[in-house]
Structure formats: C-alpha cells, structure tokens
C-alpha cells in the first residue's frame, strides 16, 4: 500500500529543503548494477496514470521497459527500471505494469547504458524535482525533464508552495549527474591573436540575487546552427560542447560565467562586470519537442533572471517551417511585439562563411523574411549611413557590419561564420559578433587583437541599451 496523501505532501516538502541529490545508496547500487545485465538493446519509454496521487492531482508515472536480454527473439520476458513514487527509490524488476502506454522507443547504446549506471542506487524521489518522468526521460534523451512540472500543468499548479530556492532546481540535473555538456576549456585561437572578450570564471547551475547586476546573454535558436560555438567564441575557449548532429548537444540549460570590461554609462568609464552566457537546448530537437524546450527555457529564465541584456537568436539563411514557428513562439514569449524591446534582440545568420558578401547580405534578408521581421532590421556599416527601412537599401559590400548610432533605433542582424580555420579568416566576423552582442560593452585595448568600439572612435554613451526585463508585468513568460 502507498503512503497517504498527507504523508506524500509532508515528504515532498522535506525534499525541497534538502540538497538536489539522488541520495545514492551504495549497497543498493551494487545490486542494481548487476540487474542491468538483464536488459536487452530495445528499450521503451512508458507511462501509466495514477489518479489523485498528489494533492488531488493525477500523476503520470514513467518507467523504462526492456525485453529480457535472452528473450528478445522469443517475445517473452521483460524488465523495467523506475523511480518509484510509492517506495521513493529506484526499482529494477521483471514485473511490468498493466495497462501502460508506450511514448517512445530507443536503443540501448553505450551512452544509455552509462546513464542507467549513473542512477543505480537512487533513493531521492521528489514529485517536483526528481520524479519518475525526470529519470525515465534522462535515460531516454539525456535531459532531466518532466512535462508535468512546467508552467501551466496541473501538477505544477499543485506545487505553488515551493520556495524560490527549490524552484531554481526544477528540471535541472541532480548533483550526481552534473552536466557533461561543458567543454574542455581549450583555447580556440592562440592567445596572441584572441584570448577571449569575456574572461571565464566558472560554470553555474543556477544564479542568485547578486547576478541581477550581471550582463546576461541568452542564446536561442534551432538545433545545429551553432549556438554553443557562439558562446565559446565569446570566451575564446571551449566552454560548451559542440556538435553537428540533429540532436542538440546541449541537453540541459548551461550557464558559463565570466568577467569583461563593460562601459558604465552612469560613471562614464570601464568597469569589470560579471557576464553570464546561457546556452539553451535547440529548437526542433530530434528528441525533445519545441513545447518541452521552450517550457524549460521559460522556467529557467523565470527562476533565475529579472533582466536579460541580449537575446541572441542563432539561425541560418535556410530556416525550415518548424524552426520558423519555434522562433516566432520564442519572440512572442519575450514580447518582441513591443517595439522598445526589439533593440535587445540580435539575429545571427550563422555559418555564412562560404558565401560572398552579396550572398551573405541576401542570406540575412532571407532569414528575416522567413521569420517575418525584415522591416525591423538593417545592417550598419562602420561608416555612418542614414537609417534604412530594409536590408535592400543598404549598399552591397557593406559587410562586415559595424555598429553606429542608428542601431539604437532598430535591432540588429548580422551574417557570421566561424569554421575551424586560422584566426585571420574569421577576425572580421568575430569583431561584428562581439560588437553586436555587447553593444554597451566597450573593452579596453587587448593584445587579443579585438578592435573594440572605443578604439574605432565611437561614442561609448551612444551604445547604451536598456535591459530586457522578464518580470511578470512585462513578459508573457509568467
């Protein structure tokens, strides 16, 4: 028999005060590792509904089912691995539930096997933070994610009493499963050429109140367009893992922190300022739906931020319909329709390195037309030009784009391309990227070779941009 509803709620509140941990039991772990040998290669993500489980709300219990290793060809025998909501610990046994529904099928490769081994011995069940769906989806997709706990869902509504500190852990990896999506910190280019605009100081799993004064950069966009690469270039190091598969390499939202010399418009001088770069899961991911990706990003931003300084949307000149819909939803979420908020958006037409200048300009225009906002963007050359209503009015040959005072009247879009080639071949694109991301970040002269706006004779005070607040009254996230 299961625990009473009042006992379940009492146990749940206790987990909110405790560390975000699977609380691994080493003796039980050894037993579980042996039982994993019974699992075959064909796995299924399954679920069953449990009525009135938590505060009168239905709970969907997830588990992974596998044909027994020796029985795959005989169509008999099955094993499951689950984080039991009743026993509040991991169970591995040959007793599948009935009836149940199959949501997805996948194969047990080396990475799935490793994730199964990681959770062996777990006994830290929490309805909000470490439930059966979190664990099952982690085994299937590598993402610690529960649809039931995102904004607007019934179960999430029943968790309103959660304190802010506990909410910060929603859909984030337990401490034993720390994200392996970070890079090895290797230098991208020789330090004599470029050592990074932001000096990397560490990785973060969440942000705290004092981070509100940091310069916050949010990277968004479809899978495979180079978001993580853009984040790495800001630091000059491989801070985030990168890859070229249809599945997003970034499986959790990851934050890299650093320090840069940011121009303070009030004091009229450069001051060291913390910078947070937030790398998100890609839209149109092969394993997570856009609903799941956007819900995860919304939750993270809601819990961790009051302000965002730059929303960098990374895509390409070829944007497919599903990607367009996803991008439009993100823009709606951040209330891009409010004109004064558009100046905080930067659209990158990335991977344009093989195109001629005229083709790069056309690629930007094509990207913006697909998204439906070409009238709101124009590229600006280093030389002063009158404000343009569309990209077509900008003379060919004006790339790489440079900031000028006109940029403050409209948002910015630029073509970029950063293949693994010598620094001199990407220098101009890198300058354009850093200018556009850090409009008010006017760096002091560096041996890195970055020709900052101050060195080009621009007026630093003209580069001030108000922050994009994500408070309840200003953003449809809440």
N, C-alpha and C positions, 0 to 999 in steps of 0.2 A: 504494500500500500504506500502511496505517496504521502508527502507531508501536507498538512493543512495549508490553506491559502494564507492564513495569518503567519504561519511559520515560514512559508516561502518568502513572503514580503520582509519578514524580520531578517532572514538570512541574506536577502538581496541588499538591504540597507547596510548590512555589515560589510559586504564586499565593496561598497562604494568608499568606505573609509580605509580599506586595505590597499596594499600595492597592487598594481595591474599585473598580476602574475598567474601563471598556470599552477603554481604551487606543486611542483613535481614531486612525487613520492618515488624514491629510488628503488625500493623493493618492488613496488608495483610496476615500475618502468621495466625492470628486467623481465618480468612475466609478460608484459605487453610486447616487448621486442621479439620474444620467442613466438608469440601468437601471430605476429605479422607474416610469418612464413607460410601461413595458410591462405594468404590472399593471392589470387591469380592476377593476370595482367589486365583484364577487362573490369573496369570499375563503373559504378553508377552513383550519381548524386540523387538521393531520395529524400522524401519527406512524408510526414503524416501529421494530421491536425489534432491538437489536444485542446478541447473546449474548456473555457473558464479556468485556465491554468494560473494566470497571474492577474489579480485584481479584476476578475470577471472578463478578462480579455483572452481570446483564443491565441494559443501559441503554436507555431509551426515547428515541429521537431524534425531536424535534419540528421541524416547519417549517410555513411558511405557503405555500399554493398558490393561484394565481390563473389564471383563463383569460386568455390574451393579450388585450390591450385590443381589438385589431381582430378577434379570433377568437371573442369571446363568443357571437355569434349563429351561428357556424359550427361550434361544438362541437369546435374543434381548437386546438392550441397551448396551452401552459401554462408559467407561470414560478413559481419558488419563491424564498423568502428564508429563509435558515437560518444559524444559528451552528454551523459545522461542528466536531464533536468531534475530527475527524482533522486537519484543517488549522488548527484552533483560531482561526478568524476568520470573519467574516461572508461569506457567499457569496450572490450573486443570479444565477440562471442558469435556462435553459429546459429543464432535464433532470430531470423528476420521477422519484422513486424508484418501484420496483415490487417487491413489493406494499407498500401502505401502507393505513392506516386513517384515516378522517375522524372526528374527535371533535366538531367544531362548525363551523357556517357563520356568516359575518357579512359585513357590507358595509363597503367602504372609504369612510368619510366623511372629513371634514376632520381630525377628531381622530386617526383611524387613520393617515391619510397623514402627519400630523405625527410620530406615534410612529415610523413607518417611516423618516422622515428623520432622526430623532434617533439611530438606531442605525447609520446608514450609516458605514462605515469601522471598525466594531468589530473588534478582534482580541484581546480579553481573555478568551478562553474559560476557564472553570473548571468542573469537574464539580460542585462543591459550590455555588459562588457565582454563576456566570454560564454556565449551560449552555443548550442549545438550547431546553429547555422554558421556562426563565425568559424568554428572548427572545420565543418564539412566543406565550406567554400574555400577555406585556406588550403585544404588538401587538394581540392579540385583546381583552383585557379591561382593560388599563392596569395590571394587578397583576404585579409582578415575583415570580413564584411558581412553584415546582417541587414537585409532589406527591412526586417521588422523593426529595426531601431532607428530608421531615418525619419526625418521630419515629416509629419503628416500621417504616419502609420499609427494604428490603434495601440500597438504595444508601446510605441514611443510616447504617445499621449499619456499612457499609464505610468510613465517614468518621470513625470514632471517634477517630482520631489527631489530628483538628483541634484546634488550640489554642483557648482560650476567646476570644481576640481575633478570630479568624477566624469562629468560630461566631456572634459577635454580628452578622455581616454576612449570615447565612443569610436568604434570601428578603427582603432589603432592597435598595432601589434602588442601583445603582452611582452614583458621584458625578456622572457626566454627566447622569443622569436624576433629579436631586434632585426630591423630591416637590413637585408643584404643588397639593397638596390643602390647603395652608395659605391662610388668608385674607389680606386686605389690611391687617389691624390697625386698621381703622377703629373708632371708638368706637361702642358700641351705643347708649348713652344719653348725654346731656350730662354732663360730668364733675361739674357742680354737683349732680347727682342721684345718680349712681353711676359711679365711676371704675374699679370692679373690686375684688373682695376680694383676689385674687392679682395682684401686680404683675408683668406679663410681662417676662421677661428674655431669652428666646430659644427657638429650636427645636432639638430634639435628634434625631439619627438613632439614637443608642444611649445607654446610661447606663454609668457607670463605678462603681467600688467606693465612692467617697465619696457617691454618690447614695443609698446604702443608708439614710442618715440622713434623706433627704427624706420628705415626706408624699406618698405615692404613691396616686393616684386612677385606677382603671381603669374606663373607660366601655364597657359592653357592651349588646347588645340587637339587636332586629330592624332591618332597613333602614327608613329613612323615619320613625322615631319621634322623632328629634331629639337624638341623642347629641352630634353636633357643636355643635348650638345650646347644649346644656347646658354643654359645655366652654367655649364663647365667653362665656357669662354669668358663669362663674367668674372669668374675666379681665376682663370688661367690654369686651372687644374682639373683633373678628372674627379670631380666631387660626386657626380651622379653617374650611374651606369648607363651606357647607351647600347643600342642595338638596332637591327633593321628588319625585325620580324613583324607579322601582322598583329601579334600580341604585344601589348605595351610592356616594355621592360620595367617601367615604374608600376609596381603593383600596390603601393601604398603612397599616400602623400608624404613627401620628404622635404625637410627644411634644412638648408645649409645657411649658416650664419657667418658673417664676416664684418670687416670694418673698412670704410672708404672715407676719403676726404670729401665731405659734402658741403656745398656752399650754403651758409646760413643767411637767408635774406634779411633777417632782423638784425643780426650783428655785423653783416656785411663782410664776412670773412669765411675762410675754410675752417671747418671743424670736423674732427673724427666723429663718425656716426655709424651706428650699427646698421647693417644691411641684412635682411632676411630674403632669401630666394626660395620660393615654394614651387617645387616640381610636382605636377599632378599626374594622375592616370590619364591616358589618352582617350579622347572621344573615339567612337567607332572601334573600340577594342574588340578583339576576336572572342574574348571570354566574358567580358562584362558589358552590360547594356549601357546606353547613354544615361538612362534613368539612374542606374546604380552609380555611374561615375559622377554625374552632376550632383546627386544627393550626397555623396561622400565629400565632394569639394565644398558644397554648401555648409555641411555640418562642421567641417574643419575650420572654414573661414569664420563661421558664426561664433564658434567657441574661442577661437584664438585671436581674432582681429577686431579692431574698431575702425581701422583705416587701411587702405591699400593705396600705394603711391603710383604703381604702374601695373596695368593688366596687359601682359604680352601674349598676344594670340599668334601662335606659330602655325602656319599652314603653307600651302604652295600654290602655284598657278593652276594646278588641276585639283579642284575641290569637288568631290562627288556629292550627290544629293544628300545621302545620310549625314555626311560631315557638315554640309551647309545647315541642315536642320539642327544639328547639335550645337553648332556655333551660334546660331540665332537664339537658341534657348539660353545659352550662357550669357549672351548680350542682354537678353530680356531680364534674366535673373539679376544682373548688375545694373539694371535700369539705364542701359545705354540710350534709351529713347529720351532721356533728359539731357538736353544739349550741353549743359555745363559739365556733365560727367564724361563726355566723349574725349576730352583732352587727356584723360588718364589712360586711354587705350592706345596700344601700339600693335599694328598688324605687320607681321613679318611674312613676306613671301619667300620662304626659305628654300634652300637647295637650288638657287638660281645661278650657281657659279659657272655653268657651262653655256649660259645664254649671252648673246651680245647685249650691249647697252639698251638698244631699242627694244629688244625682246624682253629684257628684264622689266622695263617700264610697262610694256604691254602685259607682262605676267602679273604685275601688281594690280593693274587696272582690271584684268580679267578676274583675279581673285576677289577684288572688292565688288565687282558687278554681281558675282555669284552670291556673295553674302548679302548684297542689297544695300551697300552704303558707299558706292563710289562717289556720290556727290558730297560726301562728308570728309574725304581725304584728298590730300595732294602732297606730292613730294616737294621738298625745298632744297635747292642747291645752296652751297656755301655763299654764293653771291646773292645779294638782295634781289628779290623778284616780287612783283605785285601779287597779291593774293589771287589764287586760281580757284575756280569752282570745280574743275575736274582735272584729272591727270592729263587728259588730252591736250590741255592748254599749256602744259609745261614743255618747253623745247626739248627735243631729243638730245642726248648727250649730257644731260644734267646729272647723271649718276657719277659717283656716289652722292646720295642726298646728304645735305647738311642742315642743321637747324638754323632758323632765323626767327625774328620776332613774329613773323606770320604764323609760325607753327602754333603759337599760343591761341590763335583764333580757331584753329581746327585741329583735329587729331592727326596722327602721322602714320604713314605706311611706307615701308622700305623693302627692297629686294635684298636678300643676303644669301651667301653660300660659303660654307666652311668645310670643304673636303680636307682630307689628310694630306696637305701639300705644304711647302715651305711658307713661312710667315709672310714674306713679302707679297705673296699671291693673294692673301686674304686681308692684308692690312687695311685697305680702304673699307671693305665691308665691316671689319671689326670696329673701325672708328665710327662708322654710321650706326652700328648696333649700340655701342656704348653711349653715343650722343643721345640716341632716341630713348633708351631705357632710363638713363639718368639725366633727364632734362635739367634738373637743378643740381646735379652732382658735378661740380666743376673741380676737377682734380688738380693738384699741384703737379708741376713737371716731374715726370718719372723717367728713369732710364729704360722703362719698358718700351718707349717709342710711341706711346699713345699721345697724339696731338689733341689735347683737350680744348674745350670751347674757349677757356680763358686765354690759352696760348694763341688762339686764332683771332683774338681781338674782340670777341663777342662781349656784350654787356651782361655780366652774370645775373644782375637783378631782373633782366628780361626773361630769364629762364624759369621763373618761379611758377609752379603749378600747384593748385590746391589739391588736397588729398581726397581720395575717393572713400567716403565713409560708408561703412556697411552696418550702420545702426538700424534698428527696427523701423524708424520713420523714413529711411532713405533708400532701403534696398529690399527688393522682393524676396530676398533670401529668407526673411523671417516671417 
